Amino acid sequence: MPMLSYVETPKYPIVLAHGLMGFDELRLAGKYLPGIQYWRGITEALRANGIEVITAHVPAAGSLEIRAAQLSENILEKAGGKSVNIIAHSMVRVYEALYQLFILIVSRASRLPVIYRALKAVGIETGAFSQLTRRYMQEDFNPRTPDRDDVRYFSYGATVEPALWSAFRQSHRIIMREEGPNDGLVSVSSSRWGGESGYKGTLVGVSHLDMINWTNRLRWLVWELTGHKRNFNAIAFYLGVADMLAEEGY
């Protein structure tokens, strides 16, 4: 995916919204070490091209309602009353995959109740975990949260074939069985949003973490040394999304 030589500036600011168990920036050693960014290098690349960017922060495991309320507060506080373009990573079917993985963990080691109680004990919102089912999304959340007529929706899907040592191997197998091709946590079928004109395509050979530029550089180095060509550049991808939003008038 080549880097664009020129990127149109969207009319409205871009809000980057992280997924389940996500963050905007982690500082494990306070001011002594650089922070770890969820949107690795993407925020800086967009800003370097003159694009106004807002990085949102919501409770990592809060319920959808709590997360939405916090996101709304972020936007009201930082956008100055302007309309915005929200670019969100993950969520929705990632819940189903994590739910099934948690069930697997419980059946093997009975650790989930301990993890759940530990999160609650330190004051971390855990409402998301009660919504980790397909039934909840299809029978509860989706019917009472229809698309708005005054909002335009765009989406991308991704597929990957995880290596033997990949952290996504188990979740990929589960989702492949239930919904088909996926990026390790989200299926292509559940990524489609916005109708035929809104779905912008499927990225092939791209994992869930590749999408936010957490690509394993050693993996790509090995690939290139063995004659493979790197097929995805996350920064180029998001610059392309910004360019598309500008062309669409947003």
C-alpha positions as CSV (number, residue, x, y, z in Angstrom):
1,M,0.0,0.0,0.0
2,P,2.0,3.1,-1.2
3,M,2.1,6.3,0.7
4,L,0.0,9.1,-0.9
5,S,2.1,12.0,-2.2
6,Y,-0.7,14.4,-1.3
7,V,-3.5,14.0,1.2
8,E,-6.7,16.1,1.0
9,T,-7.6,17.6,4.4
10,P,-11.1,16.4,5.7
11,K,-13.6,19.2,6.4
12,Y,-14.2,17.9,9.9
13,P,-11.7,16.7,12.6
14,I,-10.9,13.0,12.9
15,V,-11.7,11.3,16.2
16,L,-9.7,8.1,16.8
17,A,-11.7,5.8,19.0
18,H,-9.9,2.7,20.5
19,G,-11.5,-0.7,20.9
20,L,-12.1,-3.1,23.9
21,M,-9.3,-3.1,26.5
22,G,-7.8,-0.2,24.5
23,F,-6.3,3.1,25.5
24,D,-5.1,6.4,24.0
25,E,-1.6,6.2,25.5
26,L,0.0,4.1,28.3
27,R,2.9,5.4,30.4
28,L,4.3,2.5,32.2
29,A,7.2,4.5,33.7
30,G,5.6,7.9,34.0
31,K,7.8,10.7,32.5
32,Y,10.9,8.5,32.3
33,L,10.0,6.5,29.2
34,P,8.0,7.3,26.1
35,G,4.3,6.4,26.2
36,I,2.9,3.4,24.3
37,Q,0.3,4.6,21.8
38,Y,-2.8,2.6,20.7
39,W,-2.7,4.4,17.3
40,R,1.0,3.8,16.8
41,G,2.4,6.6,14.6
42,I,-1.0,7.2,13.0
43,T,-2.0,10.3,15.0
44,E,1.4,12.0,14.2
45,A,1.1,11.1,10.5
46,L,-2.4,12.6,10.2
47,R,-1.4,15.8,12.0
48,A,1.8,16.1,9.9
49,N,-0.6,16.3,6.9
50,G,-2.5,19.2,8.4
51,I,-5.4,17.1,9.7
52,E,-7.0,17.9,13.0
53,V,-7.0,14.8,15.2
54,I,-8.7,14.0,18.5
55,T,-7.7,10.8,20.3
56,A,-10.5,9.6,22.5
57,H,-10.2,7.7,25.7
58,V,-13.0,5.7,27.1
59,P,-13.2,3.0,29.9
60,A,-11.3,0.0,28.5
61,A,-13.9,-2.6,29.6
62,G,-16.9,-0.3,30.2
63,S,-20.3,-1.2,28.9
64,L,-21.2,0.1,25.4
65,E,-23.4,2.8,27.0
66,I,-20.7,4.0,29.3
67,R,-18.2,4.0,26.5
68,A,-20.5,5.9,24.2
69,A,-21.2,8.5,26.9
70,Q,-17.5,9.0,27.5
71,L,-16.8,9.3,23.8
72,S,-19.5,11.9,23.5
73,E,-17.9,13.9,26.4
74,N,-14.5,13.7,24.7
75,I,-15.9,15.0,21.4
76,L,-17.9,17.8,23.1
77,E,-14.8,18.9,25.1
78,K,-12.3,18.7,22.3
79,A,-14.1,19.4,19.0
80,G,-15.4,22.9,19.9
81,G,-18.9,22.2,18.6
82,K,-17.8,21.0,15.2
83,S,-19.1,17.9,13.4
84,V,-16.5,15.1,13.4
85,N,-15.4,12.0,11.5
86,I,-15.1,9.1,14.0
87,I,-12.6,6.3,13.0
88,A,-13.2,3.4,15.4
89,H,-11.1,0.2,15.6
90,S,-12.5,-3.2,16.7
91,M,-15.6,-3.7,18.9
92,V,-18.8,-5.6,17.9
93,R,-17.8,-9.1,16.8
94,V,-14.5,-8.9,18.8
95,Y,-16.9,-9.3,21.8
96,E,-18.0,-12.7,20.5
97,A,-14.5,-13.9,20.0
98,L,-13.3,-12.8,23.4
99,Y,-16.4,-14.3,25.0
100,Q,-15.6,-17.7,23.5
101,L,-12.0,-17.4,24.4
102,F,-12.9,-16.6,28.0
103,I,-15.2,-19.6,28.1
104,L,-12.2,-21.7,26.9
105,I,-10.0,-20.2,29.6
106,V,-12.6,-20.9,32.3
107,S,-13.1,-24.5,31.2
108,R,-9.3,-25.1,31.3
109,A,-8.2,-23.1,34.3
110,S,-11.1,-21.4,36.0
111,R,-9.3,-18.1,35.9
112,L,-12.0,-15.8,34.5
113,P,-13.8,-15.1,37.7
114,V,-10.5,-14.2,39.3
115,I,-9.6,-11.8,36.5
116,Y,-13.1,-10.3,36.6
117,R,-13.0,-9.7,40.3
118,A,-9.5,-8.3,40.1
119,L,-10.6,-5.7,37.6
120,K,-13.6,-4.7,39.7
121,A,-11.4,-4.6,42.8
122,V,-9.1,-1.9,41.3
123,G,-12.1,0.1,40.1
124,I,-12.0,-0.8,36.4
125,E,-15.3,-0.8,34.6
126,T,-16.3,-4.3,33.5
127,G,-19.7,-3.8,32.0
128,A,-18.5,-4.9,28.6
129,F,-18.1,-8.5,29.8
130,S,-21.8,-8.9,30.3
131,Q,-22.4,-7.8,26.7
132,L,-20.0,-10.4,25.2
133,T,-22.6,-12.4,23.4
134,R,-24.0,-12.5,19.8
135,R,-27.5,-12.8,21.3
136,Y,-27.1,-9.5,23.2
137,M,-25.8,-7.7,20.1
138,Q,-28.4,-9.1,17.7
139,E,-31.5,-9.1,20.0
140,D,-30.8,-6.2,22.3
141,F,-28.2,-3.6,21.2
142,N,-28.7,-3.6,17.4
143,P,-32.5,-3.3,17.4
144,R,-32.5,-0.3,19.8
145,T,-29.5,1.3,18.1
146,P,-30.4,1.7,14.4
147,D,-28.3,3.7,12.0
148,R,-29.0,7.4,11.9
149,D,-30.2,9.0,8.6
150,D,-28.0,12.0,9.2
151,V,-24.8,10.0,9.6
152,R,-22.7,8.5,6.8
153,Y,-21.1,5.1,7.6
154,F,-18.0,3.6,6.0
155,S,-16.2,0.4,6.8
156,Y,-13.4,-1.9,6.0
157,G,-12.8,-5.6,6.7
158,A,-9.6,-7.6,7.0
159,T,-8.5,-11.2,6.7
160,V,-5.3,-13.0,7.9
161,E,-4.0,-16.6,8.1
162,P,-2.2,-16.6,11.4
163,A,1.1,-18.3,11.8
164,L,1.5,-21.2,14.2
165,W,3.0,-18.9,16.9
166,S,0.4,-16.1,16.4
167,A,-1.6,-14.9,19.5
168,F,-4.6,-14.8,17.2
169,R,-4.5,-18.5,16.2
170,Q,-7.2,-19.7,18.6
171,S,-9.6,-16.7,18.2
172,H,-9.1,-16.9,14.4
173,R,-10.2,-20.6,14.4
174,I,-13.3,-19.9,16.5
175,I,-14.4,-17.0,14.3
176,M,-13.6,-18.9,11.1
177,R,-15.9,-21.7,12.3
178,E,-18.7,-19.3,13.2
179,E,-18.5,-16.5,10.6
180,G,-15.8,-17.2,8.1
181,P,-12.7,-15.1,7.1
182,N,-11.5,-12.7,9.8
183,D,-8.5,-10.7,11.1
184,G,-8.0,-12.8,14.2
185,L,-10.7,-11.0,16.2
186,V,-13.3,-9.6,13.8
187,S,-15.0,-11.3,10.9
188,V,-15.3,-9.7,7.4
189,S,-19.1,-10.4,7.5
190,S,-19.5,-8.4,10.7
191,S,-17.2,-5.6,9.5
192,R,-19.6,-4.6,6.7
193,W,-21.4,-1.4,7.6
194,G,-22.9,1.4,5.5
195,G,-24.3,-0.6,2.6
196,E,-22.7,-1.3,-0.7
197,S,-21.4,2.2,-1.1
198,G,-20.1,2.3,2.5
199,Y,-18.1,-0.9,2.5
200,K,-14.7,0.1,1.1
201,G,-13.2,-3.3,0.8
202,T,-11.4,-6.2,2.5
203,L,-7.7,-5.9,3.4
204,V,-6.0,-9.3,2.8
205,G,-3.2,-10.6,5.0
206,V,-3.8,-7.9,7.7
207,S,-4.4,-8.8,11.3
208,H,-6.3,-7.0,14.0
209,L,-3.2,-5.4,15.4
210,D,-1.7,-4.7,11.9
211,M,-4.7,-2.3,11.5
212,I,-3.4,0.0,14.3
213,N,0.3,-0.3,13.2
214,W,1.3,-2.8,15.9
215,T,2.8,-4.9,13.2
216,N,5.6,-7.2,14.3
217,R,8.6,-5.7,12.5
218,L,10.7,-8.8,12.9
219,R,7.9,-10.8,11.1
220,W,8.1,-8.4,8.1
221,L,11.9,-8.5,8.1
222,V,11.8,-12.3,7.8
223,W,9.1,-12.0,5.1
224,E,11.2,-9.6,3.0
225,L,14.4,-11.6,3.4
226,T,12.5,-14.7,2.1
227,G,11.3,-12.8,-1.0
228,H,7.8,-11.7,0.2
229,K,6.5,-8.2,-0.3
230,R,5.0,-6.2,2.5
231,N,1.4,-5.7,1.5
232,F,0.1,-3.3,4.2
233,N,1.2,0.0,5.6
234,A,-1.1,1.2,8.4
235,I,0.0,4.8,8.2
236,A,-0.6,4.9,4.4
237,F,-4.0,3.2,5.0
238,Y,-5.2,5.9,7.4
239,L,-3.9,8.7,5.2
240,G,-6.0,7.1,2.5
241,V,-9.0,7.0,4.7
242,A,-8.6,10.7,5.5
243,D,-8.3,11.4,1.8
244,M,-11.5,9.5,1.1
245,L,-13.4,11.4,3.8
246,A,-12.2,14.7,2.2
247,E,-13.4,13.5,-1.3
248,E,-16.7,12.5,0.2
249,G,-17.1,16.0,1.6
250,Y,-16.5,15.3,5.2
